[in-house]
């Protein structure tokens, strides 16, 4: 019986080791796969809603711009121009920016038409009267009555590129259908200055009647404008046919069409 005890012990230990090794050989439980289909990707954000037709009104005495729905004719809101004596307006071709002159401030306000907020204020000159965008919308031309010149403003970075001396009391600006010429009415001189938009030089002066004011490009490709005298009537101005000397250049100013002096940066709002 004593000889069988070592054998029994060996069998006992073998059985213990076998039992200890069994858990390690047990296969890992399978992970149940989901029977649900994969979730689709989230939809792309919708583009901003396109603005419907609007009417913008400059309120000179309240220093603001009223926005009117062009379909229902209801007032959508009023924008504070953050300047004084808001006078004339020009809307960008894509409708996202509205430029407003301010006579008393001598500054050009830039309004975001989506948020209806003034986002910049650009000092252009004394008694800035009208603003007109070039045909490609890259520049805003501003007539400064108090300085007898035109300020050219970059519509991307809102900086003044320079000025062009014109006649006395510039009050209206219009561009030819091909954008090659700018026409500027001068109230005190009773004439219209023609400017080459490439060289920024005055190439011709056209005499008109008393107190010429706003100018527009008509469907007949002529420039039309009212004459403020006893009666208001329209006069047509044909595109320039010849090159004439510039009108009454101010000898005290730089002869360069675009002076290189430093201009103050626009004021972000």
Backbone bond lengths (Angstrom), bond angles and torsions (degrees), N, CA, C in turn:
res aa  C-N    CA-C-N  psi(-1)  N-CA   C-N-CA  omega(-1)  CA-C   N-CA-C  phi
1 X - - - 1.444 - - 1.507 110.78 -
2 X 1.319 117.78 -33.37 1.446 120.47 -178.94 1.517 111.94 -66.92
3 X 1.411 115.82 -30.96 1.477 118.09 -179.81 1.523 111.82 -70.74
4 X 1.330 116.43 -26.58 1.465 118.04 -177.11 1.532 112.32 -79.31
5 X 1.361 118.07 -16.95 1.476 119.29 -177.50 1.523 113.26 -63.47
6 X 1.341 121.59 -43.90 1.485 118.72 177.75 1.509 112.92 -60.48
7 X 1.325 116.36 -38.51 1.474 119.52 178.78 1.522 111.27 -64.61
8 X 1.341 115.21 -40.01 1.480 118.33 178.50 1.521 111.28 -64.73
9 X 1.346 114.86 -37.98 1.466 118.35 179.58 1.538 110.59 -65.00
10 X 1.334 115.18 -41.60 1.469 118.38 -179.06 1.521 110.47 -63.75
11 X 1.337 116.52 -41.18 1.478 118.59 178.13 1.521 111.56 -65.00
12 X 1.321 114.81 -37.03 1.491 117.73 178.79 1.518 111.83 -62.88
13 X 1.355 116.56 -46.27 1.479 119.79 179.95 1.525 111.53 -66.27
14 X 1.312 117.37 -36.67 1.480 119.64 177.81 1.507 111.09 -63.06
15 X 1.358 115.01 -39.28 1.463 118.28 178.49 1.535 111.79 -66.51
16 X 1.316 116.48 -38.48 1.493 120.11 178.39 1.519 110.91 -63.68
17 X 1.353 116.74 -45.09 1.467 119.76 -179.59 1.517 111.30 -63.84
18 X 1.345 115.53 -36.90 1.473 118.80 179.04 1.511 111.37 -64.59
19 X 1.312 116.08 -42.08 1.462 120.09 179.27 1.528 111.70 -65.91
20 X 1.341 117.61 -36.68 1.472 120.64 178.48 1.520 111.84 -67.48
21 X 1.323 118.22 -30.87 1.467 120.57 -177.06 1.497 114.06 -83.44
22 X 1.316 117.67 -15.41 1.466 118.86 -177.63 1.524 114.31 -63.14
23 X 1.359 120.73 -41.75 1.481 118.36 -179.68 1.510 113.50 -59.92
24 X 1.314 119.14 -35.88 1.449 120.73 -179.68 1.503 112.92 -67.90
25 X 1.325 117.61 -23.36 1.459 119.88 179.31 1.509 113.30 -90.23
26 X 1.332 116.76 -5.75 1.463 119.57 -178.37 1.523 109.08 -70.60
27 X 1.322 120.59 128.05 1.468 121.25 -179.86 1.519 111.37 -64.56
28 X 1.341 115.43 144.43 1.468 120.72 179.72 1.515 109.93 -65.88
29 X 1.313 117.39 142.83 1.462 119.84 179.91 1.524 110.80 -63.31
30 X 1.319 116.24 142.05 1.472 120.96 179.25 1.530 111.41 -72.24
31 X 1.324 113.33 141.81 1.456 118.00 174.66 1.509 108.76 -84.69
32 X 1.299 114.70 125.73 1.449 119.50 -178.12 1.533 110.18 -69.68
33 X 1.303 116.05 126.38 1.466 120.86 177.51 1.515 109.54 -79.07
34 X 1.366 114.01 142.18 1.456 118.54 -178.72 1.521 109.99 -73.07
35 X 1.288 113.65 135.90 1.464 118.86 178.28 1.522 112.53 -84.92
36 X 1.368 117.89 -5.29 1.459 121.22 -179.05 1.526 110.29 -77.47
37 X 1.327 117.59 143.07 1.477 119.88 177.54 1.520 110.99 -68.93
38 X 1.353 118.73 155.93 1.476 120.65 179.61 1.524 111.68 -62.94
39 X 1.338 114.23 143.69 1.464 119.87 -178.97 1.529 110.10 -73.83
40 X 1.332 118.02 136.84 1.474 119.74 177.61 1.526 111.70 -69.15
41 X 1.341 115.41 156.05 1.465 120.55 179.38 1.523 109.46 -66.08
42 X 1.346 116.82 148.30 1.474 118.87 179.25 1.531 110.54 -62.37
43 X 1.309 117.66 144.25 1.472 120.21 -178.57 1.521 111.90 -65.78
44 X 1.324 115.93 149.87 1.465 121.05 178.36 1.528 109.12 -67.61
45 X 1.346 116.40 147.14 1.466 118.48 179.89 1.524 111.15 -60.54
46 X 1.291 115.23 140.78 1.465 120.31 -178.54 1.520 109.93 -69.66
47 X 1.327 118.62 141.78 1.468 120.44 177.47 1.514 110.04 -64.33
48 X 1.341 117.04 154.54 1.463 119.24 179.93 1.522 111.10 -59.61
49 X 1.310 114.25 142.49 1.462 119.19 -178.48 1.524 110.33 -63.32
50 X 1.311 115.07 136.60 1.453 120.02 -179.80 1.518 109.60 -74.11
51 X 1.319 114.78 134.96 1.449 119.38 -178.49 1.523 110.23 -69.02
52 X 1.312 115.34 137.66 1.456 120.00 175.13 1.516 110.23 -78.23
53 X 1.319 117.35 179.03 1.467 119.91 179.63 1.519 111.22 -61.74
54 X 1.308 114.82 135.48 1.464 120.55 -178.63 1.523 110.68 -132.37
55 X 1.304 114.30 159.17 1.465 122.45 173.92 1.522 106.91 -122.51
56 X 1.331 116.21 126.98 1.461 121.38 179.32 1.526 109.10 -109.90
57 X 1.332 116.02 131.90 1.463 122.08 -176.43 1.524 108.97 -123.41
58 X 1.329 116.50 124.36 1.464 121.22 176.38 1.525 109.55 -83.84
59 X 1.334 116.02 125.27 1.469 121.95 179.32 1.531 108.68 -105.74
60 X 1.326 116.32 98.56 1.457 120.12 -172.08 1.524 112.51 -66.06
61 X 1.324 117.60 -37.53 1.469 120.02 -175.99 1.523 113.03 -80.45
62 X 1.328 117.71 -20.04 1.459 119.79 -179.74 1.527 113.02 -109.70
63 X 1.338 117.23 4.61 1.466 121.99 174.92 1.526 111.97 56.87
64 X 1.311 115.58 47.03 1.459 118.76 -174.82 1.517 110.89 -150.44
65 X 1.338 114.49 174.01 1.461 122.45 176.38 1.525 107.90 -128.14
66 X 1.330 116.25 124.87 1.459 121.04 177.05 1.522 109.33 -92.69
67 X 1.339 115.95 136.71 1.458 122.20 -178.98 1.531 108.26 -110.29
68 X 1.348 116.58 124.97 1.459 122.53 -176.59 1.524 108.90 -121.22
69 X 1.341 116.05 136.18 1.457 121.02 175.41 1.529 108.94 -67.91
70 X 1.349 115.48 129.04 1.452 120.14 -175.61 1.517 114.50 -76.79
71 X 1.333 117.75 -6.42 1.467 121.19 179.68 1.526 111.03 -105.33
72 X 1.341 115.44 -52.84 1.471 119.36 -178.12 1.520 112.63 -89.05
73 X 1.353 116.70 -13.93 1.467 122.24 -178.62 1.519 112.17 60.37
74 X 1.303 116.52 31.45 1.456 121.89 173.34 1.519 109.23 -98.95
75 X 1.314 115.92 152.53 1.458 120.95 -179.58 1.527 110.41 -78.02
76 X 1.325 116.43 123.90 1.458 121.82 -179.88 1.520 112.08 -88.64
77 X 1.312 116.96 -25.88 1.453 119.75 -179.79 1.508 111.14 164.80
78 X 1.323 114.94 175.36 1.455 122.55 178.13 1.518 108.49 -130.02
79 X 1.317 115.71 131.65 1.467 121.37 -176.54 1.520 109.28 -105.68
80 X 1.300 116.86 128.36 1.458 122.54 175.09 1.529 108.13 -75.94
81 X 1.337 116.98 117.91 1.470 120.54 -179.16 1.521 112.24 -73.35
82 X 1.324 117.18 -12.79 1.466 123.36 179.94 1.515 111.91 58.71
83 X 1.307 116.12 29.25 1.458 123.86 174.20 1.525 107.47 -146.25
84 X 1.329 116.61 -172.13 1.459 120.03 -176.02 1.531 112.11 -118.89
85 X 1.351 114.74 136.92 1.469 123.41 175.82 1.525 111.38 65.22
86 X 1.334 116.18 61.15 1.469 121.95 177.43 1.525 109.05 -63.46
87 X 1.341 116.74 127.08 1.465 118.83 -167.34 1.527 114.48 -121.68
88 X 1.327 117.92 -57.02 1.465 121.20 -173.79 1.524 110.12 -125.24
89 X 1.353 115.57 155.93 1.460 121.40 -175.64 1.521 111.33 -130.46
90 X 1.334 115.69 150.33 1.465 122.44 172.48 1.512 107.77 -144.51
91 X 1.333 117.17 128.33 1.457 123.05 -176.98 1.517 110.11 -103.43
92 X 1.333 116.99 135.59 1.464 120.69 177.96 1.521 109.81 -65.23
93 X 1.327 115.77 158.85 1.462 120.45 -175.16 1.531 112.08 -62.62
94 X 1.350 117.03 -33.88 1.466 119.55 179.68 1.524 112.41 -86.43
95 X 1.318 117.08 -2.23 1.458 121.01 175.32 1.510 115.67 78.25
96 X 1.332 119.08 7.42 1.464 120.85 -175.45 1.527 113.43 -91.49
97 X 1.327 118.34 -18.05 1.453 121.26 -178.32 1.531 109.83 -130.32
98 X 1.336 114.63 137.22 1.451 121.79 176.61 1.523 107.57 -120.42
99 X 1.327 116.65 126.51 1.461 122.18 -179.60 1.531 108.30 -105.14
100 X 1.348 115.86 131.69 1.463 121.21 -175.52 1.521 110.37 -130.98
101 X 1.338 116.35 127.05 1.456 120.02 175.15 1.520 109.97 -82.23
102 X 1.335 115.58 153.60 1.464 121.66 178.98 1.525 108.39 -133.71
103 X 1.328 115.21 107.75 1.465 120.96 -172.22 1.526 112.74 -59.50
104 X 1.307 117.11 -48.99 1.464 119.99 -174.35 1.527 112.45 -72.74
105 X 1.327 116.76 -31.97 1.469 120.00 -177.87 1.519 112.76 -84.42
106 X 1.336 116.94 -26.18 1.455 119.29 -173.67 1.516 111.83 69.38
107 X 1.337 116.08 31.14 1.457 120.52 -177.40 1.525 110.89 -131.74
108 X 1.328 114.18 157.18 1.459 122.47 177.31 1.525 108.72 -107.27
109 X 1.335 116.76 120.75 1.460 121.10 177.43 1.529 109.88 -89.37
110 X 1.332 116.27 141.33 1.461 122.13 175.78 1.520 107.60 -113.56
111 X 1.332 117.31 122.36 1.461 122.71 -175.07 1.527 109.49 -114.17
112 X 1.334 115.88 131.37 1.456 122.15 172.83 1.529 107.27 -82.34
113 X 1.327 117.40 116.18 1.460 120.43 -174.69 1.535 113.01 -76.99
114 X 1.331 118.03 -12.76 1.458 120.42 175.75 1.517 111.37 -79.51
115 X 1.323 115.92 -45.81 1.465 120.62 -179.51 1.518 112.77 -92.75
116 X 1.341 116.35 -12.52 1.473 121.53 -176.57 1.527 110.23 56.49
117 X 1.332 114.77 49.24 1.456 122.25 177.83 1.519 109.86 -130.52
118 X 1.333 116.18 145.67 1.459 121.23 173.02 1.521 108.43 -79.37
119 X 1.333 116.71 121.92 1.472 120.24 -173.50 1.522 112.91 -107.77
120 X 1.349 118.18 -11.40 1.469 119.78 179.58 1.516 109.36 -158.85
121 X 1.329 114.86 154.89 1.464 122.19 176.79 1.525 107.44 -135.81
122 X 1.330 116.76 121.15 1.461 121.63 -171.97 1.531 109.52 -116.60
123 X 1.334 118.94 117.45 1.470 120.28 176.67 1.523 110.72 -72.11
124 X 1.332 117.25 118.73 1.469 120.85 -177.85 1.522 112.65 -108.20
125 X 1.326 118.01 -41.68 1.451 120.33 -178.14 1.514 110.98 163.94
126 X 1.326 115.13 170.11 1.456 121.52 -176.97 1.528 111.40 -63.21
127 X 1.331 115.00 128.57 1.465 123.52 177.34 1.532 111.72 53.98
128 X 1.319 115.59 55.53 1.464 118.79 176.51 1.526 108.13 -64.28
129 X 1.316 116.26 126.81 1.464 120.98 -166.15 1.515 113.36 -106.40
130 X 1.320 116.88 -59.85 1.469 120.40 -178.37 1.526 109.85 -123.83
131 X 1.340 114.93 156.88 1.461 121.78 175.48 1.523 107.65 -133.07
132 X 1.337 115.72 135.68 1.458 122.20 177.74 1.516 108.52 -137.26
133 X 1.334 116.78 135.08 1.454 121.33 178.50 1.519 110.57 -87.95
134 X 1.330 116.00 143.34 1.457 119.79 175.62 1.529 109.71 -65.35
135 X 1.311 116.26 163.86 1.471 120.15 -175.55 1.526 112.77 -59.55
136 X 1.335 117.43 -29.82 1.467 120.27 178.60 1.527 112.69 -92.54
137 X 1.337 116.73 1.78 1.466 122.99 177.27 1.527 113.59 66.19
138 X 1.312 117.98 12.84 1.463 119.72 -178.91 1.531 112.28 -79.38
139 X 1.333 116.83 -26.22 1.460 120.48 -175.53 1.524 110.36 -134.33
140 X 1.333 113.85 149.68 1.456 121.35 172.09 1.525 108.04 -111.67
141 X 1.319 116.39 124.96 1.460 121.69 177.28 1.519 107.93 -98.06
142 X 1.337 115.76 126.98 1.465 121.51 -176.29 1.520 108.79 -121.09
143 X 1.335 115.94 127.05 1.469 120.86 178.16 1.522 109.69 -89.62
144 X 1.333 116.33 123.91 1.461 122.53 179.94 1.533 108.92 -106.31
145 X 1.330 116.24 103.90 1.471 120.60 -176.48 1.522 111.10 -61.64
146 X 1.333 116.55 -41.52 1.454 120.05 -175.28 1.511 114.55 -72.41
147 X 1.326 118.97 -11.73 1.463 121.15 -178.48 1.520 113.05 -123.15
148 X 1.353 116.41 0.40 1.469 121.57 177.42 1.529 112.22 54.61
149 X 1.309 116.31 45.96 1.454 119.34 179.31 1.529 111.07 -150.64
150 X 1.325 114.16 174.54 1.457 122.64 177.37 1.526 108.01 -117.32
151 X 1.328 116.55 127.54 1.462 120.70 173.83 1.531 108.96 -95.04
152 X 1.324 116.45 136.35 1.459 121.68 177.59 1.525 108.17 -106.72
153 X 1.333 115.90 120.23 1.457 122.35 -174.71 1.529 109.48 -113.18
154 X 1.320 116.50 131.41 1.460 121.75 174.14 1.526 108.53 -73.69
155 X 1.331 117.96 122.94 1.458 121.00 -176.10 1.521 113.44 -81.09
156 X 1.340 117.40 0.42 1.466 120.68 177.88 1.520 111.67 -96.23
157 X 1.335 116.37 -50.65 1.462 119.24 -178.09 1.524 112.89 -106.45
158 X 1.365 116.45 1.27 1.467 122.32 174.64 1.534 112.45 59.50
159 X 1.312 116.05 41.20 1.465 120.74 175.33 1.523 109.79 -116.99
160 X 1.341 115.38 150.11 1.458 121.34 177.89 1.524 109.02 -81.23
161 X 1.324 115.73 127.22 1.462 120.52 179.45 1.516 111.95 -87.80
162 X 1.329 117.45 -23.93 1.453 120.83 179.95 1.510 110.60 160.91
163 X 1.335 115.64 -175.20 1.463 121.42 -179.74 1.525 110.61 -131.77
164 X 1.331 115.37 155.55 1.462 122.37 177.39 1.525 108.21 -123.18
165 X 1.331 119.58 115.31 1.467 120.52 175.68 1.527 110.36 -65.90
166 X 1.327 116.35 134.45 1.473 121.22 177.60 1.521 108.48 -127.86
167 X 1.340 117.87 -147.97 1.460 120.11 179.37 1.520 111.92 -81.33
168 X 1.336 115.48 -171.67 1.455 120.85 -178.01 1.530 110.38 -86.95
169 X 1.341 115.37 126.57 1.451 120.66 177.65 1.514 114.28 75.06
170 X 1.342 118.87 53.71 1.470 119.77 179.41 1.533 110.76 -67.29
171 X 1.327 116.24 128.56 1.468 120.14 -175.03 1.524 113.61 -130.24
172 X 1.315 119.39 -8.52 1.462 120.59 -178.90 1.515 111.20 -146.49
173 X 1.347 115.74 148.02 1.466 121.73 179.19 1.524 108.45 -139.66
174 X 1.330 116.39 136.11 1.466 121.63 173.03 1.518 107.94 -148.77
175 X 1.339 115.88 152.55 1.458 121.66 -179.65 1.519 110.48 -111.46
176 X 1.318 115.62 149.32 1.461 120.46 175.77 1.518 109.13 -66.69
177 X 1.333 116.59 164.90 1.461 120.40 -174.53 1.527 111.77 -63.78
178 X 1.325 118.05 -29.11 1.464 120.54 178.50 1.528 112.40 -93.73
179 X 1.338 117.88 -0.56 1.453 121.58 177.13 1.512 115.15 76.72
180 X 1.322 118.18 5.42 1.472 120.46 -176.66 1.518 112.84 -77.83
181 X 1.334 116.57 -24.89 1.462 120.15 -175.20 1.522 110.46 -129.62
182 X 1.328 114.81 144.59 1.463 121.78 172.23 1.520 107.68 -114.51
183 X 1.331 115.76 138.49 1.457 122.07 179.26 1.522 108.41 -112.56
184 X 1.333 116.92 129.07 1.459 122.72 -176.92 1.518 108.61 -125.46
185 X 1.327 117.32 120.26 1.466 120.64 177.53 1.523 109.71 -83.96
186 X 1.325 116.05 139.40 1.465 122.81 -178.90 1.525 108.75 -121.91
187 X 1.329 116.65 109.99 1.460 120.63 -173.53 1.514 112.75 -63.31
188 X 1.313 117.46 -47.97 1.461 120.44 -174.35 1.524 112.14 -69.35
189 X 1.319 117.64 -31.95 1.459 121.30 -177.33 1.530 112.68 -90.01
190 X 1.330 117.77 -9.16 1.466 122.23 -179.35 1.531 111.25 56.48
191 X 1.329 115.38 46.36 1.456 118.60 -179.87 1.524 110.49 -152.64
192 X 1.314 114.80 176.96 1.460 122.24 177.43 1.516 108.60 -125.35
193 X 1.323 116.29 127.44 1.457 122.53 178.08 1.527 109.61 -90.51
194 X 1.322 116.56 135.65 1.465 121.67 176.90 1.527 107.66 -107.52
195 X 1.343 115.79 126.11 1.459 121.87 -176.71 1.517 109.33 -117.55
196 X 1.328 116.47 132.70 1.458 121.71 172.12 1.527 107.82 -74.67
197 X 1.326 118.35 119.64 1.461 120.54 -174.42 1.527 113.43 -75.35
198 X 1.327 117.75 -10.68 1.465 120.57 177.14 1.518 111.06 -88.07
199 X 1.320 116.35 -49.13 1.474 120.92 -179.04 1.520 112.81 -89.48
200 X 1.342 117.22 -14.15 1.464 123.33 -176.83 1.525 111.06 59.76
201 X 1.321 116.87 34.46 1.462 122.05 177.95 1.522 110.18 -110.34
202 X 1.336 114.80 145.75 1.462 120.23 173.38 1.518 107.91 -74.73
203 X 1.331 117.66 122.57 1.459 120.58 -176.03 1.524 113.04 -112.17
204 X 1.334 117.21 -13.08 1.454 118.18 -178.85 1.518 110.10 -163.79
205 X 1.333 115.30 154.32 1.457 122.18 176.01 1.518 108.52 -129.68
206 X 1.336 116.29 127.90 1.465 121.27 -175.89 1.522 108.73 -114.31
207 X 1.338 118.98 116.76 1.469 120.31 177.76 1.525 111.00 -71.38
208 X 1.341 115.58 138.87 1.463 121.34 175.81 1.531 107.99 -131.44
209 X 1.326 117.00 -155.16 1.459 120.56 -177.81 1.525 111.03 -95.42
210 X 1.343 115.19 -166.72 1.458 121.23 -174.41 1.521 112.22 -68.83
211 X 1.310 115.12 136.50 1.462 123.73 173.91 1.529 114.93 51.78
212 X 1.307 119.46 60.86 1.467 119.80 173.86 1.528 109.83 -64.95
213 X 1.324 115.52 145.36 1.461 118.51 -174.18 1.533 110.74 -129.23
214 X 1.336 117.67 -122.02 1.464 120.68 -176.00 1.523 111.61 -64.29
215 X 1.340 115.66 150.48 1.460 122.22 178.52 1.526 108.94 -127.05
216 X 1.336 116.07 144.69 1.465 121.17 176.98 1.522 108.91 -139.19
217 X 1.340 115.40 153.55 1.463 121.94 174.47 1.521 108.16 -89.24
218 X 1.336 116.54 122.48 1.451 121.00 -178.10 1.517 112.75 -89.27
219 X 1.341 116.83 168.34 1.473 120.60 179.32 1.521 112.72 -65.19
220 X 1.335 116.43 -17.11 1.465 120.20 178.24 1.519 111.50 -88.90
221 X 1.359 116.51 10.32 1.467 123.84 179.57 1.514 112.78 68.71
222 X 1.308 117.32 15.70 1.453 121.34 173.59 1.526 109.73 -100.78
223 X 1.339 115.49 160.29 1.451 121.82 176.48 1.522 107.80 -96.10
224 X 1.327 116.08 127.31 1.451 121.83 -177.95 1.527 109.38 -116.59
225 X 1.339 115.76 147.10 1.461 119.79 178.85 1.507 111.99 -158.39
226 X 1.347 117.28 148.45 1.464 120.93 177.85 1.521 111.10 -80.53
227 X 1.298 115.99 150.39 1.456 122.80 175.25 1.523 107.27 -111.52
228 X 1.322 117.57 121.06 1.458 121.63 -175.97 1.524 110.27 -90.25
229 X 1.295 116.42 89.14 1.457 122.12 175.82 1.528 107.24 -130.78
230 X 1.325 117.76 -137.19 1.460 119.15 177.86 1.525 111.24 -70.06
231 X 1.300 115.62 -31.84 1.457 120.55 178.48 1.526 108.75 -131.30
232 X 1.312 115.76 152.94 1.459 120.48 176.51 1.519 108.22 -98.46
233 X 1.309 116.69 122.70 1.450 120.32 176.13 1.515 108.36 -140.54
234 X 1.305 116.22 171.77 1.457 121.53 -174.75 1.520 110.43 -105.81
235 X 1.303 115.32 142.14 1.459 119.98 174.91 1.516 108.47 -126.21
236 X 1.304 116.95 144.31 1.460 120.75 -179.56 1.511 110.09 -104.24
237 X 1.336 115.65 144.61 1.462 122.05 -179.43 1.518 107.41 -124.80
238 X 1.302 116.78 118.27 1.454 120.41 179.08 1.526 110.03 -77.14
239 X 1.329 117.96 155.73 1.471 120.09 175.67 1.518 110.72 -57.79
240 X 1.332 118.29 149.62 1.464 120.86 -177.29 1.521 111.96 -63.20
241 X 1.315 115.83 141.83 1.467 121.43 179.75 1.521 112.56 -111.17
242 X 1.288 117.07 -15.76 1.465 119.65 -176.83 1.521 109.17 -142.16
243 X 1.292 115.56 161.06 1.459 121.31 -179.15 1.528 108.86 -99.66
244 X 1.337 115.79 122.00 1.454 121.60 -179.47 1.522 109.95 -118.55
245 X 1.331 117.18 162.50 1.466 119.10 177.69 1.524 110.94 -62.42
246 X 1.312 115.67 155.77 1.459 120.41 178.77 1.523 110.28 -67.63
247 X 1.314 115.74 154.74 1.462 121.20 -176.53 1.519 111.42 -92.34
248 X 1.323 117.30 120.31 1.458 123.90 167.82 1.524 112.83 45.23
249 X 1.308 115.74 58.92 1.461 118.53 175.64 1.525 108.71 -66.56
250 X 1.308 116.90 138.49 1.451 121.82 178.66 1.526 108.41 -76.25
251 X 1.325 116.32 113.34 1.462 120.16 -175.99 1.525 112.43 -66.59
252 X 1.332 116.68 -20.40 1.464 118.87 -178.66 1.520 111.62 -81.76
253 X 1.344 117.50 -10.76 1.456 121.05 179.59 1.525 110.48 -96.68
254 X 1.285 115.42 168.99 1.463 119.83 175.04 1.519 109.81 -66.58
255 X 1.327 116.89 139.34 1.456 120.48 178.12 1.526 111.75 -74.73
256 X 1.321 115.99 -14.70 1.457 119.42 179.84 1.519 110.18 -67.45
257 X 1.345 117.85 136.18 1.463 119.13 178.07 1.523 113.04 -59.65
258 X 1.327 117.16 -32.22 1.451 120.81 179.53 1.525 109.19 -125.57
259 X 1.340 117.86 92.39 1.471 120.41 -179.19 1.519 111.46 -56.74
260 X 1.320 115.22 151.96 1.468 120.40 -174.85 1.522 112.18 -97.96
261 X 1.322 118.58 8.65 1.453 119.24 -178.35 1.523 109.78 -67.50
262 X 1.352 115.44 158.04 1.455 120.87 -179.09 1.521 110.42 -75.07
263 X 1.331 115.81 135.65 1.455 121.57 176.73 1.522 108.51 -110.69
264 X 1.322 117.85 146.26 1.460 119.49 177.72 1.515 110.96 -64.62
265 X 1.322 114.78 143.72 1.463 118.71 179.65 1.512 109.95 -71.71
266 X 1.322 114.88 161.00 1.456 119.39 178.44 1.527 109.36 -68.88
267 X 1.311 115.51 157.10 1.455 121.39 179.55 1.509 109.56 -97.85
268 X 1.347 119.22 110.43 1.480 119.41 177.02 1.508 110.27 -68.72
269 X 1.302 115.94 145.88 1.469 120.97 -177.43 1.536 110.69 -101.59
